[in-house]
Amino acid sequence: MPNLWGQASHYLVPFIVFVAAAPAAGWVLPSIWLLVMTALVFAKRPWADATELETAPARIRHAVQLLTSCGYALAAFYLSVLSQSLSSKVFATTLFGMIMFKILVRDYANPRRLLINLTPMMLAVAATEIPALILLLRRHQPGPILTLLAVPMLVTLLFKTLERDLAESRRRLLEARKAAEAAAEAKAEFLANMSHEIRTPLTAILGFSGLLSETPGLPGPARTHARRILAGGAGLLAVVNDILDFSRLDAGRLELDPQPFDVPAFFEDNLALFEGQASAKGLTLGATIAADVPVVLEADSARLRQILANLLSNAIKFTGAGSVDVSVDYDVTDEMLLISVTDTGEGIPADALDRLFARFTQADGSVSRRHGGTGLGLSICKSLAQLMGGDVQVVSTPGAGSTFSVRVRAYACGSDIAPTPSGVGWSGQPPVSQHILVVDDLDVNRELIRTLLQAIGHQVTEAVSGEDALRQVETVAFDMIMMDLQMPGMDGFTAARAIRSSRSVNASTPIIALSANVLTEDVRASAEAGMNDHMAKPILMPSLIETVSRWSGVRLPQAGEGPLILDSNTLHASALRASGRV
């Protein structure tokens, strides 16, 4: 909300001076002065955001400030010298001090501008005191002369003290801001590094526990243990994803990727992901889409899916019996998609609603709480919804259930989804077997990827470094290259650039980035290095199958025809899919 008093003061001060001057000077001159000062106030407003002296708007603003200072100096001089009223002289002294103090506070960081804007006031003070000083000298009155000379000395000392204090405060604020920015950067870097370090071993944990749980002939208890490991790893991955999203939202570094998406298919697919959880608890899960909801909307469906998944997961988690229902509507006037998730669960106490969307906070924060979680999910949902131009609200009755309502900006599109970019994907059935080069410096990662790829019928060759990959692509033709990004010696970015610039047959081979880094800047960097897709670690079998199928049989344009590289937003969406967040 704007500072109404701060805005009003620009208009009130000239009016107050007018009221004070009118009794002593009549109404004509003060009225003309008031009109001029009001015009200067309005002239300054369009350039209020200008900051650089070199820009034209800033020059205009500074000129208006100087003219304003001249106007107040003229008024104060008139009231102190030409008026015979004692009250006018007292008011003039107050006006001198107030305007000079205001100029000092505003311009103390720019000594040159401070001197320019103070000059009219100082000239007015000099024009007031010099005649009085001459008069006192002629009358041989040394006492009043000393008193008169003491006034500018005290004012100068006061101004120097204020300037020093303001400069010190500004210095401390700048140092605090630099320290805060450095701390935020260090936190973001730390979380990104920790995300990478945690995701790397999770690749082996999730991958091999998944393979172990599907091993034929595995004893029942061993299969159960493997699935427990798999579930625990998936839970840890969810925590890492939440913390990473929280960090990016907190730093304002999360970017949206609005794309057209099929609304009925979107909700059908997302509800299908939770049918198993709902059925296991005996809950009915359904969705109702209003007739006036457009079939195709444009929004960031990946982030919308993240919001919906969190709300559905919470609704099922906190509902012991009954149903979880999703209703979808559309506000044509405001172009907002409206989603409500209603459950018949235990509800939320009224005293917990205010802190429900706070970070690291849960409705049941006791040590003995029945449901786990980091307390970040709803906070992330609200932040994402606000980033998408909307919000999340909740209405709950303890013992009867809750309704979470989401509003996000979504624009109605035509009836068809935009086609896939040319060359991405495949025509007809992909080849039965692809020859894939897997480049990774960790033996366990290569072993896992090889096992997964061979399980679905592909041939795998391994490279232990970027240098090793360059040697192999010179002599063997591959259908696809899966490249780790962080490797000692030559990293994946350098290796990808070298392959793209080489004259080998693999210069047109699709390169898929394998990385535990899923930040937008990392995904963009892989695209700039010549990679065509991004698959995040830990590697999940559905994502692996989807990515390999998408690029099977694809050959990129030859040199001079332009590279076939997905834009970074599309790659980031791919990274989100692979990380399990969408």
C-alpha positions in Angstrom: 0.0 0.0 0.0 1.5 3.4 -0.9 2.6 5.9 1.7 -0.3 8.4 1.5 1.2 10.9 3.8 4.5 10.7 2.0 2.7 11.5 -1.3 0.5 14.2 0.3 3.5 16.0 1.8 4.7 17.1 -1.7 1.5 19.0 -2.1 0.9 20.1 1.5 4.2 21.9 2.0 3.6 24.5 -0.8 0.0 25.0 0.5 1.2 25.5 4.1 3.8 28.1 2.9 1.0 29.8 0.8 -1.2 30.0 3.9 1.6 31.4 6.0 2.7 34.0 3.4 -0.7 35.3 2.4 -1.4 37.4 5.5 2.0 39.1 5.1 2.2 39.4 1.3 -1.4 39.5 0.2 -3.0 36.9 -2.0 -1.6 37.6 -5.5 2.1 36.8 -5.2 1.6 33.8 -2.9 -1.1 32.4 -5.3 1.3 32.8 -8.3 4.1 31.1 -6.2 1.7 28.2 -5.3 0.8 27.6 -8.9 4.4 27.5 -9.9 5.4 25.1 -7.1 2.4 22.8 -7.8 3.4 22.6 -11.4 7.0 21.7 -10.3 5.6 18.9 -8.1 3.6 17.5 -11.0 6.6 17.9 -13.4 8.8 15.8 -11.1 6.4 12.8 -10.8 7.0 11.2 -14.3 10.7 11.0 -13.6 10.5 9.7 -10.1 12.1 6.4 -11.0 15.1 7.9 -12.9 18.4 7.3 -11.1 21.2 8.1 -13.5 22.4 11.7 -14.0 23.3 10.9 -17.6 19.8 9.9 -18.7 17.4 12.6 -20.0 14.6 11.9 -17.4 17.2 12.2 -14.6 18.4 15.5 -15.9 14.8 16.8 -16.0 14.2 15.6 -12.5 17.3 17.2 -11.2 16.4 20.5 -12.9 13.0 20.4 -11.3 14.6 19.8 -7.9 16.8 22.8 -8.4 13.9 25.0 -9.4 11.9 23.7 -6.4 14.9 24.7 -4.1 14.9 28.1 -5.7 11.2 28.5 -5.1 11.5 27.7 -1.4 14.6 29.9 -1.1 12.7 32.8 -2.6 9.7 32.3 -0.3 11.9 32.1 2.8 13.9 35.2 1.8 10.7 37.2 1.2 9.2 36.3 4.5 12.4 36.9 6.5 13.5 40.2 4.9 10.7 41.9 3.1 8.0 41.0 5.6 7.7 43.1 8.8 5.8 40.4 10.7 7.7 38.6 13.5 5.7 35.4 13.0 6.6 35.5 9.3 10.3 35.7 10.2 10.1 32.8 12.6 8.2 30.8 9.9 10.9 31.7 7.3 13.7 30.4 9.7 11.8 27.1 10.1 11.3 26.9 6.3 15.0 27.4 5.7 15.9 24.6 8.1 13.3 22.1 6.9 14.1 22.5 3.2 17.8 22.4 3.7 17.5 19.3 5.9 15.3 17.6 3.3 17.9 18.3 0.6 20.7 17.0 2.8 18.8 13.7 3.5 17.9 13.2 -0.1 21.3 14.1 -1.8 23.9 13.4 0.9 25.3 10.4 -1.1 25.9 12.8 -4.1 28.0 15.8 -2.9 27.8 17.6 -6.3 24.1 17.4 -6.5 23.8 18.3 -2.8 25.9 21.5 -3.3 23.8 22.5 -6.4 20.5 22.0 -4.6 21.6 23.8 -1.4 23.1 26.8 -3.3 19.7 28.7 -3.6 19.0 28.2 0.1 22.5 29.3 1.1 22.3 32.3 -1.2 19.0 33.2 0.4 20.5 32.9 3.9 23.5 35.0 2.8 21.1 37.6 1.3 19.3 37.7 4.6 22.3 37.8 7.0 24.7 40.1 5.1 22.4 43.2 5.2 21.7 42.5 8.9 25.5 42.2 9.5 26.2 45.4 7.7 23.5 47.2 9.7 24.9 45.9 13.0 28.5 47.0 12.1 27.2 50.5 11.4 25.5 50.6 14.7 28.6 49.2 16.5 26.8 46.3 18.2 29.3 43.5 18.6 27.1 41.3 20.7 24.4 40.8 18.1 27.1 40.4 15.5 28.5 37.4 17.3 25.0 36.0 17.7 24.3 36.4 14.0 27.6 34.8 13.0 27.0 31.9 15.4 23.8 30.9 13.5 25.5 29.7 10.2 28.3 28.1 12.3 25.8 26.0 14.2 23.9 25.1 11.1 27.1 24.1 9.4 28.1 21.9 12.3 24.7 20.3 12.4 24.8 19.6 8.7 28.2 18.0 8.9 27.1 15.8 11.8 24.0 14.7 10.0 26.0 14.1 6.8 28.5 12.0 8.6 25.8 10.0 10.4 23.8 9.4 7.2 27.0 8.4 5.3 27.8 5.9 8.1 24.3 4.5 8.0 24.5 4.2 4.3 27.8 2.4 4.5 26.5 0.0 7.0 23.4 -0.7 4.9 25.5 -1.3 1.8 27.8 -3.7 3.8 24.7 -5.5 5.2 23.2 -5.8 1.7 26.5 -7.2 0.3 26.8 -9.6 3.2 23.1 -10.7 2.6 23.7 -11.2 -1.1 26.9 -13.1 -0.5 25.1 -15.3 2.1 22.2 -15.9 -0.3 24.6 -16.8 -3.1 26.5 -19.1 -0.8 23.3 -20.8 0.4 22.1 -21.3 -3.2 25.5 -22.8 -4.2 25.6 -25.0 -1.1 22.1 -26.3 -1.8 22.9 -26.9 -5.4 26.1 -28.8 -4.5 24.3 -30.8 -1.8 21.5 -31.7 -4.2 24.1 -33.0 -6.7 25.9 -35.0 -4.0 22.7 -36.5 -2.7 21.3 -37.3 -6.1 24.4 -39.1 -7.2 24.3 -41.9 -4.7 20.5 -41.9 -5.0 20.9 -43.0 -8.6 22.4 -46.3 -7.4 20.0 -46.7 -4.4 16.9 -46.2 -6.5 18.1 -47.9 -9.6 19.5 -51.1 -8.1 16.8 -51.4 -5.4 14.2 -51.1 -8.2 16.0 -53.8 -10.2 16.3 -56.0 -7.1 12.6 -55.7 -6.3 11.8 -57.0 -9.8 14.2 -59.9 -9.7 12.4 -63.2 -10.5 12.5 -65.8 -7.8 13.5 -63.3 -5.1 12.2 -64.5 -1.6 9.2 -62.5 -0.3 11.0 -60.9 2.7 13.9 -59.8 0.4 11.5 -58.3 -2.1 9.8 -56.4 0.7 13.1 -55.1 2.0 14.1 -54.0 -1.5 10.8 -52.1 -1.9 11.3 -50.5 1.5 14.7 -49.2 0.3 13.1 -48.0 -2.9 10.3 -46.2 -1.0 12.8 -44.6 1.4 15.0 -43.4 -1.5 12.0 -41.9 -3.3 11.1 -40.1 0.0 14.6 -38.7 0.3 14.4 -37.6 -3.4 11.1 -35.8 -2.6 12.8 -34.0 0.3 15.8 -32.9 -1.9 13.4 -31.7 -4.6 11.4 -29.6 -2.1 14.4 -28.0 -0.6 15.8 -27.2 -4.0 12.6 -25.7 -5.2 12.3 -23.7 -1.9 15.8 -22.3 -2.4 15.1 -21.3 -6.0 11.8 -19.7 -5.1 13.4 -17.9 -2.2 16.1 -16.5 -4.5 13.6 -15.6 -7.2 15.5 -17.8 -9.7 12.6 -20.1 -10.6 11.4 -19.5 -14.2 8.0 -20.5 -15.7 7.6 -22.2 -19.0 4.0 -21.6 -20.2 2.9 -23.9 -23.0 -0.5 -25.0 -24.3 -1.7 -28.2 -22.7 -4.8 -30.4 -23.0 -6.9 -29.8 -19.9 -9.0 -33.0 -19.7 -5.9 -35.2 -20.4 -3.9 -33.2 -17.8 -6.3 -34.0 -15.0 -6.9 -37.6 -16.1 -3.2 -38.3 -16.2 -2.5 -36.7 -12.8 -5.4 -38.4 -11.0 -4.3 -41.7 -12.5 -1.0 -41.3 -10.6 -2.8 -41.3 -7.3 -5.5 -44.0 -7.9 -3.3 -46.7 -6.4 -2.8 -44.7 -3.1 -6.5 -43.8 -2.9 -7.6 -47.4 -3.6 -5.3 -48.8 -1.0 -7.1 -46.6 1.6 -10.5 -47.4 0.2 -11.1 -43.8 -1.0 -12.9 -42.7 -4.1 -10.9 -40.3 -6.3 -12.6 -38.3 -9.0 -12.6 -35.0 -11.0 -15.3 -32.8 -12.3 -14.5 -30.3 -15.1 -17.0 -27.6 -15.8 -18.4 -27.3 -19.3 -17.1 -23.8 -19.8 -13.4 -24.8 -19.1 -11.5 -24.5 -22.4 -10.1 -27.7 -23.8 -6.6 -26.2 -24.3 -5.0 -23.7 -21.9 -1.6 -22.0 -21.9 0.2 -22.2 -18.6 3.2 -23.9 -17.0 1.6 -27.3 -16.8 4.7 -28.8 -15.1 4.4 -26.4 -12.2 0.6 -26.8 -12.1 1.1 -30.5 -12.0 3.5 -30.0 -9.1 0.8 -28.0 -7.2 -1.9 -30.5 -7.9 0.2 -33.5 -7.0 1.1 -32.0 -3.6 -2.5 -31.2 -2.8 -3.7 -34.6 -3.9 -1.0 -36.3 -1.9 -1.9 -34.4 1.2 -5.6 -35.0 0.7 -5.1 -38.7 0.5 -2.6 -38.8 3.3 -5.0 -37.0 5.8 -8.2 -38.8 4.7 -9.0 -42.0 6.4 -12.3 -42.7 4.8 -14.6 -41.1 2.2 -13.4 -39.4 -0.9 -11.1 -36.9 -2.5 -12.7 -34.8 -5.2 -11.2 -32.4 -7.7 -13.3 -29.7 -9.3 -12.1 -27.5 -12.2 -13.6 -24.2 -13.4 -12.5 -21.2 -15.4 -12.9 -17.5 -14.9 -13.2 -16.0 -18.4 -13.1 -12.4 -17.2 -9.8 -12.7 -15.3 -8.5 -15.7 -17.4 -7.9 -17.7 -14.3 -8.0 -21.5 -14.0 -9.7 -22.5 -10.7 -9.0 -25.9 -9.1 -10.5 -27.1 -5.8 -9.3 -30.3 -4.0 -11.9 -31.4 -1.4 -11.4 -34.3 1.0 -13.5 -35.8 3.8 -10.5 -36.1 6.1 -9.7 -35.0 9.6 -9.7 -31.3 8.8 -7.4 -28.6 10.1 -7.9 -26.8 13.4 -8.7 -23.1 13.1 -5.6 -22.0 15.0 -3.4 -23.9 12.5 -4.8 -22.3 9.4 -2.8 -19.1 9.7 0.5 -20.9 9.7 -0.4 -23.7 7.3 1.5 -22.1 4.3 4.5 -21.1 6.4 7.8 -22.7 5.6 8.9 -25.7 7.6 5.5 -25.7 9.4 2.9 -28.4 9.7 -0.6 -28.3 11.2 0.5 -31.1 13.6 4.0 -30.0 14.6 4.2 -32.3 17.7 7.0 -34.9 18.1 4.4 -37.6 17.9 2.7 -36.5 14.7 1.2 -39.3 12.6 2.3 -37.9 9.2 5.8 -37.1 8.1 7.0 -34.4 5.7 9.3 -31.4 5.7 6.5 -28.8 6.0 7.6 -27.2 2.6 5.0 -28.7 0.3 2.2 -26.2 0.9 4.6 -23.3 1.1 6.0 -24.2 -2.3 2.5 -24.6 -3.7 1.5 -21.2 -2.6 4.7 -19.6 -3.9 4.3 -21.4 -7.3 0.6 -20.3 -7.5 1.6 -16.7 -6.8 4.4 -16.9 -9.4 1.7 -18.0 -11.8 -0.4 -14.9 -11.0 -2.8 -16.6 -8.5 -2.9 -17.9 -5.0 -3.9 -20.9 -2.8 -6.5 -20.7 -0.1 -8.0 -23.3 2.3 -11.3 -23.8 4.1 -11.4 -26.5 6.6 -13.7 -28.0 9.3 -12.1 -30.2 11.9 -13.5 -33.7 11.6 -15.3 -32.9 8.3 -12.6 -32.3 5.8 -10.8 -29.5 3.9 -11.0 -27.7 0.6 -7.8 -26.3 -1.0 -8.6 -23.8 -3.8 -6.0 -22.8 -6.4 -6.2 -19.9 -8.8 -3.5 -19.6 -11.6 -3.3 -17.5 -14.7 -4.1 -19.5 -17.8 -4.9 -18.3 -21.2 -7.5 -20.0 -23.5 -6.0 -21.4 -26.7 -7.4 -23.0 -29.8 -8.7 -26.6 -29.8 -5.4 -28.1 -30.8 -2.1 -28.5 -29.0 0.9 -27.0 -30.7 2.9 -29.6 -32.7 6.1 -31.1 -31.4 9.2 -29.2 -32.7 10.4 -30.5 -36.1 12.7 -33.4 -35.8 12.0 -34.2 -32.1 10.6 -37.6 -31.6 10.3 -40.3 -34.3 8.1 -41.4 -37.1 6.7 -44.9 -36.8 8.2 -47.5 -34.5 11.7 -46.9 -33.2 14.5 -49.4 -34.0 14.4 -52.5 -31.8 17.9 -51.9 -30.5 20.0 -48.7 -30.3 23.7 -48.6 -29.9 24.2 -46.1 -27.0 27.4 -44.7 -25.6 27.2 -44.0 -21.9 29.8 -41.5 -20.6 30.2 -41.4 -16.8 33.3 -41.4 -14.5 31.5 -43.4 -11.8 31.5 -47.2 -12.3 28.3 -47.7 -10.4 26.4 -45.2 -12.6 27.6 -46.8 -15.8 26.7 -50.2 -14.5 23.2 -49.1 -13.5 22.5 -47.4 -16.8 24.0 -50.3 -18.8 21.8 -52.8 -16.9 18.7 -50.7 -17.4 19.3 -50.1 -21.1 20.2 -53.7 -21.8 17.0 -54.8 -20.0 15.0 -53.0 -22.6 17.0 -54.4 -25.5 19.7 -51.8 -26.3 23.4 -52.2 -26.9 25.7 -50.2 -24.6 29.3 -49.1 -24.8 30.9 -47.3 -21.9 33.3 -44.4 -21.7 35.0 -43.5 -18.4 35.7 -39.8 -19.2 35.2 -37.1 -21.7 38.6 -37.9 -23.3 37.6 -41.6 -23.6 34.3 -40.6 -25.2 36.1 -38.5 -27.9 38.4 -41.4 -28.8 35.4 -43.7 -29.2 33.2 -41.4 -31.3 36.0 -41.1 -33.9 35.8 -44.8 -34.7 32.4 -46.1 -33.8 29.0 -44.9 -35.0 26.5 -44.6 -32.1 22.7 -44.0 -32.3 22.7 -42.0 -29.0 25.2 -40.6 -26.5 24.4 -40.2 -22.8 26.8 -37.8 -21.3 27.5 -37.1 -17.6 28.2 -33.4 -17.0 30.5 -33.3 -14.0 33.6 -35.4 -14.7 37.3 -34.9 -13.8 39.5 -33.7 -16.6 37.2 -33.0 -19.6 33.7 -32.4 -18.4 30.5 -33.2 -20.3 30.0 -29.7 -21.7 33.5 -29.7 -23.3 33.1 -33.2 -24.6 29.7 -32.3 -26.2 31.2 -29.2 -27.9 34.1 -31.2 -29.2 31.8 -33.9 -30.7 29.5 -31.3 -32.3 32.5 -29.5 -33.9 34.2 -32.8 -35.1 34.0 -34.4 -38.5 33.1 -37.8 -37.1 29.9 -39.6 -38.0 28.7 -38.9 -34.4 28.7 -35.1 -35.0 24.9 -35.5 -35.7 24.2 -38.0 -33.0 21.7 -37.0 -30.3 23.5 -36.2 -27.0 21.5 -36.6 -23.8 22.8 -34.9 -20.7 23.0 -37.0 -17.5 23.2 -34.8 -14.5 22.3 -34.5 -10.8 22.1 -30.7 -11.5 18.5 -29.7 -12.5 18.7 -26.0 -12.0 17.6 -23.9 -15.0 21.1 -22.5 -15.6 22.6 -26.0 -15.6 20.0 -27.2 -18.2 20.5 -24.1 -20.3 24.3 -24.6 -20.2 23.9 -28.2 -21.5 21.7 -26.9 -24.4 24.3 -24.2 -25.2 27.0 -26.9 -25.3 25.1 -28.8 -28.0 23.1 -31.4 -26.0 19.6 -32.2 -27.1 17.9 -33.3 -24.0 18.4 -33.5 -20.2 17.8 -36.5 -18.0 18.2 -35.8 -14.2 19.7 -38.2 -11.7 18.6 -40.3 -10.0 17.6 -42.1 -13.2 14.1 -43.6 -13.2 13.1 -46.3 -15.6 10.0 -44.6 -17.0 12.1 -41.5 -17.7 14.9 -43.5 -19.3 12.4 -45.4 -21.6 10.7 -42.2 -22.6 13.9 -40.3 -23.4 15.5 -43.2 -25.3 12.2 -43.7 -27.3 12.0 -39.9 -28.0 15.4 -39.9 -29.6 15.6 -43.3 -31.2 16.1 -43.1 -34.9 16.7 -39.3 -34.9 19.7 -37.9 -36.7 20.5 -34.2 -36.3 21.1 -31.8 -39.2 24.6 -31.9 -40.7 27.0 -29.0 -40.3 25.6 -25.8 -41.8 22.0 -26.9 -41.5 21.6 -25.7 -38.0 21.7 -27.8 -34.8 18.5 -29.5 -33.5 18.6 -28.5 -29.9 15.6 -28.1 -27.6 15.2 -24.8 -26.0 16.3 -24.6 -22.3 12.7 -24.3 -21.1 11.8 -27.6 -22.8 15.0 -29.2 -21.4 14.1 -28.0 -17.9 10.6 -29.6 -18.2 12.4 -32.8 -19.2 14.6 -32.5 -16.1 11.6 -32.0 -13.9 10.0 -35.1 -15.4 13.1 -37.1 -14.8 13.5 -35.9 -11.2 10.1 -37.2 -10.4 8.6 -33.7 -9.6 6.1 -33.8 -12.5 
